């Protein structure tokens, strides 16, 4: 939840891009799709934790306790990145299928509906697969002693609780 709050500006730009011109939406679609994954990859790769994990005093480490590093951070978020890129590809396909004028004549809800209508079942497939991924992550997390999710198995990582430093009074 904390990481979502940190990413609110990016979420805001994402919604704004849909209300802007077709060209703006096209130019921002892929960078915005990558932004969420890159936030996680950078913070976990650099410090082993995102801002949300810092607040909760948890950290992502290798199974041997060493730093996760950028490669493992990438593996940890590669499936989420793939879903994000797939959804963006569908949106880009839709944006390329209409003219600037047609796009400018639509209001926000109609623009969102346009994407769903133009991409047909593909959006449903991506959404269903994404939902199945999140569900399987939760099931795996709840069924193992170390509470590792599927992305932890892919990356060879585990989330640990950090011990607070003893403070001399």
MDTraj code that builds the backbone (N, CA, C; nanometers):
import mdtraj as md
import numpy as np

residues = "UNK UNK UNK UNK UNK UNK UNK UNK UNK UNK UNK UNK UNK UNK UNK UNK UNK UNK UNK UNK UNK UNK UNK UNK UNK UNK UNK UNK UNK UNK UNK UNK UNK UNK UNK UNK UNK UNK UNK UNK UNK UNK UNK UNK UNK UNK UNK UNK UNK UNK UNK UNK UNK UNK UNK UNK UNK UNK UNK UNK UNK UNK UNK UNK UNK UNK UNK UNK UNK UNK UNK UNK UNK UNK UNK UNK UNK UNK UNK UNK UNK UNK UNK UNK UNK UNK UNK UNK UNK UNK UNK UNK UNK UNK UNK UNK UNK UNK UNK UNK UNK UNK UNK UNK UNK UNK UNK UNK UNK UNK UNK UNK UNK UNK UNK UNK UNK UNK UNK UNK UNK UNK UNK UNK UNK UNK UNK UNK UNK UNK UNK UNK UNK UNK UNK UNK UNK UNK UNK UNK UNK UNK UNK UNK UNK UNK UNK UNK UNK UNK UNK UNK UNK UNK UNK UNK UNK UNK UNK UNK UNK UNK UNK UNK UNK UNK UNK UNK UNK".split()
xyz = np.array([
    [0.0825, -0.1188, 0.0000],
    [0.0000, 0.0000, 0.0000],
    [0.0876, 0.1262, 0.0000],
    [0.1943, 0.1238, 0.0784],
    [0.2842, 0.2395, 0.0854],
    [0.3482, 0.2635, -0.0515],
    [0.3917, 0.1567, -0.1173],
    [0.4525, 0.1715, -0.2497],
    [0.3520, 0.2275, -0.3504],
    [0.2271, 0.1918, -0.3380],
    [0.1245, 0.2466, -0.4264],
    [0.1117, 0.3971, -0.4039],
    [0.1175, 0.4396, -0.2780],
    [0.1110, 0.5826, -0.2467],
    [0.2322, 0.6546, -0.3061],
    [0.3500, 0.5926, -0.2960],
    [0.4713, 0.6508, -0.3542],
    [0.4551, 0.6667, -0.5054],
    [0.3868, 0.5729, -0.5678],
    [0.3715, 0.5735, -0.7135],
    [0.2502, 0.6528, -0.7625],
    [0.1783, 0.7200, -0.6719],
    [0.0606, 0.7984, -0.7105],
    [0.0914, 0.8985, -0.8222],
    [0.2050, 0.9687, -0.8185],
    [0.2319, 1.0598, -0.9315],
    [0.2362, 0.9878, -1.0670],
    [0.2932, 0.8696, -1.0709],
    [0.2992, 0.7943, -1.1957],
    [0.1594, 0.7473, -1.2354],
    [0.0809, 0.7052, -1.1377],
    [-0.0577, 0.6659, -1.1642],
    [-0.1353, 0.7861, -1.2189],
    [-0.1125, 0.9024, -1.1592],
    [-0.1781, 1.0243, -1.2064],
    [-0.1414, 1.0578, -1.3501],
    [-0.0130, 1.0458, -1.3842],
    [0.0312, 1.0715, -1.5212],
    [-0.0320, 0.9698, -1.6155],
    [-0.0459, 0.8468, -1.5706],
    [-0.1080, 0.7428, -1.6520],
    [-0.2524, 0.7788, -1.6863],
    [-0.3287, 0.8215, -1.5858],
    [-0.4673, 0.8613, -1.6122],
    [-0.4718, 0.9885, -1.6972],
    [-0.3819, 1.0828, -1.6692],
    [-0.3783, 1.2053, -1.7482],
    [-0.3485, 1.1746, -1.8949],
    [-0.2576, 1.0794, -1.9202],
    [-0.2204, 1.0482, -2.0586],
    [-0.3397, 0.9982, -2.1395],
    [-0.4325, 0.9297, -2.0736],
    [-0.5528, 0.8823, -2.1427],
    [-0.6417, 1.0005, -2.1802],
    [-0.6421, 1.1050, -2.0953],
    [-0.7263, 1.2219, -2.1230],
    [-0.6591, 1.3189, -2.2189],
    [-0.5293, 1.3049, -2.2371],
    [-0.4561, 1.3933, -2.3286],
    [-0.4778, 1.3472, -2.4728],
    [-0.3940, 1.3924, -2.5585],
    [-0.4067, 1.3545, -2.7000],
    [-0.3641, 1.2095, -2.7222],
    [-0.4035, 1.1573, -2.8363],
    [-0.3640, 1.0214, -2.8759],
    [-0.2124, 1.0107, -2.8834],
    [-0.1476, 1.1132, -2.9366],
    [-0.0016, 1.1127, -2.9484],
    [0.0647, 1.1059, -2.8106],
    [0.0151, 1.1848, -2.7163],
    [0.0690, 1.1822, -2.5798],
    [0.0488, 1.0447, -2.5179],
    [-0.0698, 0.9889, -2.5348],
    [-0.0981, 0.8558, -2.4813],
    [-0.0032, 0.7521, -2.5407],
    [0.0211, 0.7614, -2.6712],
    [0.1142, 0.6682, -2.7372],
    [0.2561, 0.6834, -2.6848],
    [0.3008, 0.8069, -2.6691],
    [0.4380, 0.8324, -2.6237],
    [0.4619, 0.7880, -2.4798],
    [0.3599, 0.7960, -2.3971],
    [0.3773, 0.7650, -2.2544],
    [0.3421, 0.6218, -2.2172],
    [0.2748, 0.5500, -2.3048],
    [0.2242, 0.4162, -2.2693],
    [0.3349, 0.3221, -2.2217],
    [0.4360, 0.2996, -2.3014],
    [0.5426, 0.2055, -2.2610],
    [0.6259, 0.2551, -2.1439],
    [0.6686, 0.3825, -2.1429],
    [0.7439, 0.4279, -2.0243],
    [0.6650, 0.4111, -1.8944],
    [0.5358, 0.4370, -1.8983],
    [0.4545, 0.4198, -1.7784],
    [0.4411, 0.2723, -1.7411],
    [0.4321, 0.1864, -1.8410],
    [0.4236, 0.0424, -1.8140],
    [0.5497, -0.0068, -1.7439],
    [0.6642, 0.0459, -1.7856],
    [0.7911, 0.0053, -1.7256],
    [0.8138, 0.0690, -1.5888],
    [0.7530, 0.1841, -1.5629],
    [0.7811, 0.2603, -1.4411],
    [0.7556, 0.1802, -1.3136],
    [0.6451, 0.1093, -1.3079],
    [0.6119, 0.0345, -1.1868],
    [0.7133, -0.0758, -1.1592],
    [0.7446, -0.1519, -1.2621],
    [0.8414, -0.2603, -1.2449],
    [0.9798, -0.2047, -1.2149],
    [1.0177, -0.0975, -1.2825],
    [1.1506, -0.0411, -1.2601],
    [1.1657, 0.0140, -1.1193],
    [1.0600, 0.0676, -1.0643],
    [1.0627, 0.1131, -0.9243],
    [1.1007, -0.0036, -0.8338],
    [1.0303, -0.1140, -0.8485],
    [1.0581, -0.2316, -0.7660],
    [1.1971, -0.2892, -0.7940],
    [1.2316, -0.3014, -0.9210],
    [1.3612, -0.3590, -0.9567],
    [1.4747, -0.2716, -0.9035],
    [1.4642, -0.1405, -0.9217],
    [1.5717, -0.0527, -0.8762],
    [1.5875, -0.0567, -0.7244],
    [1.4789, -0.0383, -0.6523],
    [1.4890, -0.0327, -0.5064],
    [1.5322, -0.1662, -0.4467],
    [1.4758, -0.2762, -0.4949],
    [1.5160, -0.4077, -0.4427],
    [1.6595, -0.4389, -0.4840],
    [1.6968, -0.4056, -0.6057],
    [1.8333, -0.4292, -0.6515],
    [1.9348, -0.3451, -0.5772],
    [1.9004, -0.2211, -0.5484],
    [1.9944, -0.1285, -0.4840],
    [2.0003, -0.1464, -0.3334],
    [1.8825, -0.1531, -0.2681],
    [1.8783, -0.1563, -0.1222],
    [1.8127, -0.2811, -0.0638],
    [1.7587, -0.3665, -0.1505],
    [1.6918, -0.4856, -0.1003],
    [1.5503, -0.4593, -0.0531],
    [1.5037, -0.3387, -0.0719],
    [1.3699, -0.3039, -0.0245],
    [1.3195, -0.1776, -0.0936],
    [1.1888, -0.1763, -0.1148],
    [1.1229, -0.0566, -0.1658],
    [1.0944, 0.0342, -0.0459],
    [1.0408, 0.1509, -0.0723],
    [1.0076, 0.2422, 0.0372],
    [0.9044, 0.1779, 0.1299],
    [0.8080, 0.1063, 0.0723],
    [0.7089, 0.0364, 0.1541],
    [0.7718, -0.0715, 0.2417],
    [0.8654, -0.1459, 0.1860],
    [0.9343, -0.2489, 0.2641],
    [1.0212, -0.1852, 0.3728],
    [1.0810, -0.0691, 0.3416],
    [1.1591, 0.0022, 0.4434],
    [1.0704, 0.0384, 0.5624],
    [0.9510, 0.0896, 0.5330],
    [0.8581, 0.1290, 0.6393],
    [0.8150, 0.0086, 0.7232],
    [0.8018, -0.1070, 0.6595],
    [0.7602, -0.2280, 0.7312],
    [0.8772, -0.3059, 0.7902],
    [0.9988, -0.2548, 0.7656],
    [1.1212, -0.3173, 0.8158],
    [1.1366, -0.4615, 0.7666],
    [1.1116, -0.4781, 0.6360],
    [1.1357, -0.6075, 0.5729],
    [1.2297, -0.5843, 0.4557],
    [1.2978, -0.6908, 0.4161],
    [1.3996, -0.6779, 0.3125],
    [1.4018, -0.8047, 0.2279],
    [1.4321, -0.7898, 0.0997],
    [1.4466, -0.9029, 0.0084],
    [1.5944, -0.9389, 0.0024],
    [1.6244, -1.0663, 0.0284],
    [1.7627, -1.1147, 0.0238],
    [1.7684, -1.2455, -0.0534],
    [1.8914, -1.2833, -0.0931],
    [1.9118, -1.4154, -0.1527],
    [1.8866, -1.5201, -0.0450],
    [1.8741, -1.6440, -0.0864],
    [1.8480, -1.7521, 0.0085],
    [1.9608, -1.7683, 0.1100],
    [2.0837, -1.7314, 0.0697],
    [2.1958, -1.7417, 0.1634],
    [2.2104, -1.6173, 0.2504],
    [2.1177, -1.5219, 0.2383],
    [2.1196, -1.4015, 0.3202],
    [2.1908, -1.2835, 0.2569],
    [2.2543, -1.3044, 0.1423],
    [2.3247, -1.1950, 0.0744],
    [2.2284, -1.0995, 0.0061],
    [2.2825, -0.9885, -0.0410],
    [2.2010, -0.8897, -0.1117],
    [2.1356, -0.9519, -0.2343],
    [2.0129, -0.9118, -0.2612],
    [1.9401, -0.9651, -0.3767],
    [2.0077, -0.9238, -0.5071],
    [2.0473, -0.7988, -0.5176],
    [2.1104, -0.7495, -0.6400],
    [2.0096, -0.7274, -0.7511],
    [2.0573, -0.6628, -0.8573],
    [1.9684, -0.6238, -0.9664],
    [1.9176, -0.7425, -1.0486],
    [2.0001, -0.8432, -1.0694],
    [1.9558, -0.9575, -1.1500],
    [1.8397, -1.0288, -1.0817],
    [1.8535, -1.0553, -0.9530],
    [1.7454, -1.1232, -0.8802],
    [1.6221, -1.0328, -0.8678],
    [1.6463, -0.9041, -0.8518],
    [1.5336, -0.8096, -0.8454],
    [1.4567, -0.8116, -0.9773],
    [1.5300, -0.8187, -1.0889],
    [1.4651, -0.8272, -1.2198],
    [1.3842, -0.9561, -1.2306],
    [1.4446, -1.0695, -1.1961],
    [1.3729, -1.1972, -1.2023],
    [1.2483, -1.1951, -1.1143],
    [1.2592, -1.1286, -1.0011],
    [1.1494, -1.1225, -0.9052],
    [1.0274, -1.0501, -0.9639],
    [1.0519, -0.9553, -1.0537],
    [0.9425, -0.8745, -1.1070],
    [0.9187, -0.8936, -1.2556],
    [0.9831, -0.9917, -1.3162],
    [0.9732, -1.0098, -1.4608],
    [0.8320, -1.0491, -1.5060],
    [0.7610, -1.1253, -1.4275],
    [0.6253, -1.1654, -1.4678],
    [0.5324, -1.0443, -1.4638],
    [0.5422, -0.9635, -1.3588],
    [0.4612, -0.8415, -1.3520],
    [0.4936, -0.7486, -1.4687],
    [0.6210, -0.7374, -1.5010],
    [0.6638, -0.6550, -1.6137],
    [0.6050, -0.7082, -1.7444],
    [0.6047, -0.8393, -1.7613],
    [0.5496, -0.8998, -1.8827],
    [0.4002, -0.8693, -1.8963],
    [0.3254, -0.8789, -1.7878],
    [0.1826, -0.8458, -1.7928],
    [0.1627, -0.6983, -1.8268],
    [0.2445, -0.6138, -1.7689],
    [0.2348, -0.4704, -1.7944],
    [0.2639, -0.4385, -1.9410],
    [0.3674, -0.4988, -1.9956],
    [0.4029, -0.4760, -2.1360],
    [0.2942, -0.5326, -2.2284],
    [0.2393, -0.6478, -2.1955],
    [0.1319, -0.7058, -2.2771],
    [0.0106, -0.6133, -2.2800],
    [-0.0278, -0.5611, -2.1644],
    [-0.1416, -0.4697, -2.1592],
    [-0.1113, -0.3420, -2.2370],
    [0.0104, -0.2939, -2.2267],
    [0.0496, -0.1737, -2.3022],
    [0.0481, -0.1990, -2.4521],
    [0.0917, -0.3168, -2.4939],
    [0.0888, -0.3506, -2.6369],
    [-0.0541, -0.3469, -2.6894],
    [-0.1474, -0.3967, -2.6103],
    [-0.2882, -0.3927, -2.6512],
    [-0.3388, -0.2485, -2.6593],
    [-0.2984, -0.1670, -2.5644],
    [-0.3390, -0.0260, -2.5660],
    [-0.2786, 0.0466, -2.6857],
    [-0.1523, 0.0217, -2.7140],
    [-0.0865, 0.0839, -2.8293],
    [-0.1538, 0.0405, -2.9592],
    [-0.1857, -0.0877, -2.9688],
    [-0.2584, -0.1380, -3.0866],
    [-0.3880, -0.0598, -3.1057],
    [-0.4617, -0.0394, -2.9965],
    [-0.5873, 0.0346, -3.0037],
    [-0.5633, 0.1785, -3.0465],
    [-0.4654, 0.2439, -2.9847],
    [-0.4377, 0.3839, -3.0171],
    [-0.3970, 0.4021, -3.1628],
    [-0.3274, 0.3026, -3.2173],
    [-0.2863, 0.3108, -3.3574],
    [-0.4012, 0.2817, -3.4542],
    [-0.5087, 0.2240, -3.4016],
    [-0.6207, 0.1884, -3.4884],
    [-0.7223, 0.3003, -3.5055],
    [-0.7036, 0.4112, -3.4353],
    [-0.7940, 0.5255, -3.4479],
    [-0.7138, 0.6496, -3.4867],
    [-0.7819, 0.7455, -3.5441],
    [-0.7151, 0.8707, -3.5802],
    [-0.7126, 0.9640, -3.4593],
    [-0.6293, 1.0662, -3.4684],
    [-0.6246, 1.1672, -3.3620],
    [-0.7622, 1.2304, -3.3424],
    [-0.8284, 1.2589, -3.4532],
    [-0.9609, 1.3225, -3.4456],
    [-1.0619, 1.2307, -3.3759],
    [-1.0662, 1.1040, -3.4168],
    [-1.1600, 1.0090, -3.3534],
    [-1.1341, 1.0009, -3.2036],
    [-1.0068, 0.9947, -3.1657],
    [-0.9695, 0.9836, -3.0245],
    [-1.0100, 1.1089, -2.9470],
    [-0.9870, 1.2247, -3.0083],
    [-1.0172, 1.3509, -2.9394],
    [-1.1669, 1.3706, -2.9174],
    [-1.2492, 1.3036, -2.9954],
    [-1.3948, 1.3162, -2.9820],
    [-1.4516, 1.2327, -2.8672],
    [-1.3700, 1.1461, -2.8098],
    [-1.4167, 1.0579, -2.7029],
    [-1.3859, 1.1168, -2.5658],
    [-1.4733, 1.0891, -2.4683],
    [-1.4459, 1.1263, -2.3295],
    [-1.3725, 1.0106, -2.2620],
    [-1.3254, 1.0319, -2.1412],
    [-1.2407, 0.9361, -2.0695],
    [-1.2972, 0.7943, -2.0705],
    [-1.4214, 0.7771, -2.0278],
    [-1.4826, 0.6430, -2.0220],
    [-1.4897, 0.5785, -2.1597],
    [-1.5192, 0.6580, -2.2612],
    [-1.5276, 0.6059, -2.3974],
    [-1.3894, 0.5625, -2.4472],
    [-1.2854, 0.6330, -2.4057],
    [-1.1494, 0.5953, -2.4444],
    [-1.1109, 0.4614, -2.3815],
    [-1.1477, 0.4420, -2.2554],
    [-1.1198, 0.3138, -2.1901],
    [-1.1994, 0.2012, -2.2550],
    [-1.3245, 0.2287, -2.2875],
    [-1.4083, 0.1291, -2.3542],
    [-1.3546, 0.0961, -2.4933],
    [-1.2978, 0.1956, -2.5605],
    [-1.2388, 0.1741, -2.6927],
    [-1.1292, 0.0684, -2.6859],
    [-1.0431, 0.0793, -2.5861],
    [-0.9349, -0.0185, -2.5708],
    [-0.9928, -0.1577, -2.5521],
    [-1.0912, -0.1687, -2.4662],
    [-1.1528, -0.2996, -2.4400],
    [-1.2211, -0.3551, -2.5647],
    [-1.2913, -0.2710, -2.6379],
    [-1.3625, -0.3163, -2.7579],
    [-1.2684, -0.3538, -2.8714],
    [-1.1634, -0.2758, -2.8919],
    [-1.0697, -0.3004, -3.0033],
    [-0.9834, -0.4242, -2.9805],
    [-0.9475, -0.4491, -2.8553],
    [-0.8583, -0.5620, -2.8272],
    [-0.9352, -0.6900, -2.7996],
    [-1.0656, -0.6773, -2.7832],
    [-1.1507, -0.7946, -2.7682],
    [-1.1084, -0.8894, -2.6584],
    [-1.0995, -1.0142, -2.6934],
    [-1.0697, -1.1188, -2.5963],
    [-0.9270, -1.1131, -2.5428],
    [-0.8365, -1.0492, -2.6165],
    [-0.6972, -1.0450, -2.5702],
    [-0.6845, -0.9745, -2.4360],
    [-0.7595, -0.8671, -2.4171],
    [-0.7566, -0.7979, -2.2879],
    [-0.8084, -0.8906, -2.1792],
    [-0.9144, -0.9642, -2.2097],
    [-0.9683, -1.0594, -2.1114],
    [-0.8667, -1.1685, -2.0783],
    [-0.7949, -1.2170, -2.1790],
    [-0.6940, -1.3211, -2.1568],
    [-0.5822, -1.2681, -2.0672],
    [-0.5320, -1.1487, -2.0987],
    [-0.4241, -1.0898, -2.0178],
    [-0.4727, -1.0662, -1.8751],
    [-0.5929, -1.0127, -1.8610],
    [-0.6473, -0.9883, -1.7270],
    [-0.6676, -1.1178, -1.6500],
    [-0.7185, -1.2213, -1.7172],
    [-0.7403, -1.3491, -1.6509],
    [-0.6072, -1.4109, -1.6080],
    [-0.5084, -1.4091, -1.6962],
    [-0.3763, -1.4638, -1.6624],
    [-0.3118, -1.3865, -1.5475],
    [-0.3283, -1.2566, -1.5481],
    [-0.2745, -1.1743, -1.4398],
    [-0.3419, -1.2095, -1.3072],
    [-0.4730, -1.2248, -1.3101],
    [-0.5481, -1.2644, -1.1904],
    [-0.5039, -1.4024, -1.1420],
    [-0.4863, -1.4956, -1.2345],
    [-0.4410, -1.6308, -1.1988],
    [-0.3011, -1.6259, -1.1382],
    [-0.2137, -1.5410, -1.1929],
    [-0.0786, -1.5261, -1.1388],
    [-0.0831, -1.4761, -0.9939],
    [-0.1605, -1.3715, -0.9703],
    [-0.1707, -1.3154, -0.8349],
    [-0.2293, -1.4190, -0.7393],
    [-0.3304, -1.4910, -0.7843],
    [-0.3897, -1.5957, -0.6995],
    [-0.2919, -1.7066, -0.6679],
    [-0.2154, -1.7490, -0.7677],
    [-0.1180, -1.8558, -0.7436],
    [-0.0056, -1.8067, -0.6532],
    [0.0305, -1.6795, -0.6648],
    [0.1306, -1.6211, -0.5748],
    [0.0835, -1.6328, -0.4296],
    [-0.0416, -1.5979, -0.4074],
    [-0.0974, -1.6028, -0.2717],
    [-0.1029, -1.7454, -0.2189],
    [-0.1471, -1.8391, -0.3018],
    [-0.1554, -1.9790, -0.2585],
    [-0.0174, -2.0320, -0.2211],
    [0.0810, -2.0098, -0.3063],
    [0.2167, -2.0577, -0.2793],
    [0.2722, -1.9919, -0.1528],
    [0.2492, -1.8626, -0.1374],
    [0.2965, -1.7893, -0.0200],
    [0.2395, -1.8486, 0.1087],
    [0.1129, -1.8850, 0.1058],
    [0.0481, -1.9367, 0.2263],
    [0.0818, -2.0828, 0.2558],
    [0.1365, -2.1540, 0.1571],
    [0.1596, -2.2967, 0.1749],
    [0.3060, -2.3354, 0.1977],
    [0.3917, -2.2388, 0.2275],
    [0.5298, -2.2765, 0.2590],
    [0.5771, -2.2024, 0.3834],
    [0.6686, -2.2662, 0.4524],
    [0.7129, -2.2190, 0.5835],
    [0.7780, -2.0807, 0.5798],
    [0.8556, -2.0524, 0.4773],
    [0.9265, -1.9247, 0.4694],
    [0.8425, -1.8140, 0.4064],
    [0.7177, -1.8448, 0.3704],
    [0.6268, -1.7491, 0.3088],
    [0.6840, -1.6879, 0.1812],
    [0.7476, -1.7723, 0.1013],
    [0.8007, -1.7291, -0.0278],
    [0.6904, -1.7387, -0.1325],
    [0.6770, -1.6343, -0.2118],
    [0.5814, -1.6340, -0.3221],
    [0.6500, -1.6898, -0.4460],
    [0.5735, -1.7132, -0.5517],
    [0.6309, -1.7671, -0.6750],
    [0.7461, -1.6803, -0.7271],
    [0.7303, -1.5483, -0.7193],
    [0.8372, -1.4620, -0.7687],
    [0.9651, -1.4775, -0.6869],
    [0.9532, -1.5157, -0.5605],
    [1.0722, -1.5440, -0.4791],
    [1.1396, -1.6730, -0.5252],
    [1.0607, -1.7716, -0.5645],
    [1.1187, -1.8958, -0.6161],
    [1.1888, -1.8713, -0.7494],
    [1.1275, -1.7897, -0.8343],
    [1.1886, -1.7577, -0.9630],
    [1.3230, -1.6891, -0.9425],
    [1.3289, -1.5967, -0.8466],
    [1.4487, -1.5151, -0.8258],
    [1.5478, -1.5757, -0.7263],
    [1.5069, -1.6774, -0.6534],
    [1.5955, -1.7314, -0.5503],
    [1.6091, -1.6352, -0.4336],
    [1.4959, -1.5733, -0.3949],
    [1.4967, -1.4764, -0.2864],
    [1.3985, -1.5143, -0.1776],
    [1.4103, -1.4432, -0.0665],
    [1.3178, -1.4578, 0.0444],
    [1.3064, -1.3211, 0.1107],
    [1.1909, -1.2916, 0.1668],
    [1.1707, -1.1666, 0.2392],
    [1.1943, -1.1935, 0.3866],
    [1.2777, -1.1106, 0.4482],
    [1.3087, -1.1278, 0.5901],
    [1.2652, -1.0037, 0.6684],
    [1.2419, -1.0231, 0.7961],
    [1.2154, -0.9115, 0.8864],
    [1.3492, -0.8644, 0.9410],
    [1.3735, -0.7353, 0.9343],
    [1.4992, -0.6812, 0.9816],
    [1.4910, -0.6604, 1.1333],
    [1.5977, -0.6945, 1.2007],
    [1.6025, -0.6724, 1.3445],
    [1.6372, -0.5265, 1.3686],
    [1.5707, -0.4672, 1.4638],
    [1.5999, -0.3290, 1.4956],
    [1.7320, -0.3221, 1.5710],
    [1.8088, -0.2215, 1.5421],
    [1.9370, -0.2024, 1.6097],
    [1.9118, -0.1680, 1.7547],
    [1.9934, -0.2248, 1.8398],
    [1.9817, -0.1947, 1.9823],
    [2.0250, -0.0510, 2.0060],
    [1.9448, 0.0189, 2.0834],
    [1.9735, 0.1597, 2.1109],
    [2.0185, 0.1714, 2.2564],
    [2.1364, 0.2282, 2.2759],
    [2.1877, 0.2479, 2.4134],
    [2.1172, 0.3670, 2.4748],
    [2.0684, 0.3479, 2.5944],
    [1.9990, 0.4568, 2.6626],
    [2.0898, 0.5255, 2.7587],
])
top = md.Topology()
chain = top.add_chain()
for i, resn in enumerate(residues, 1):
    res = top.add_residue(resn, chain, resSeq=i)
    for name in ("N", "CA", "C"):
        top.add_atom(name, md.element.get_by_symbol(name[0]), res)
traj = md.Trajectory(xyz[None], top)
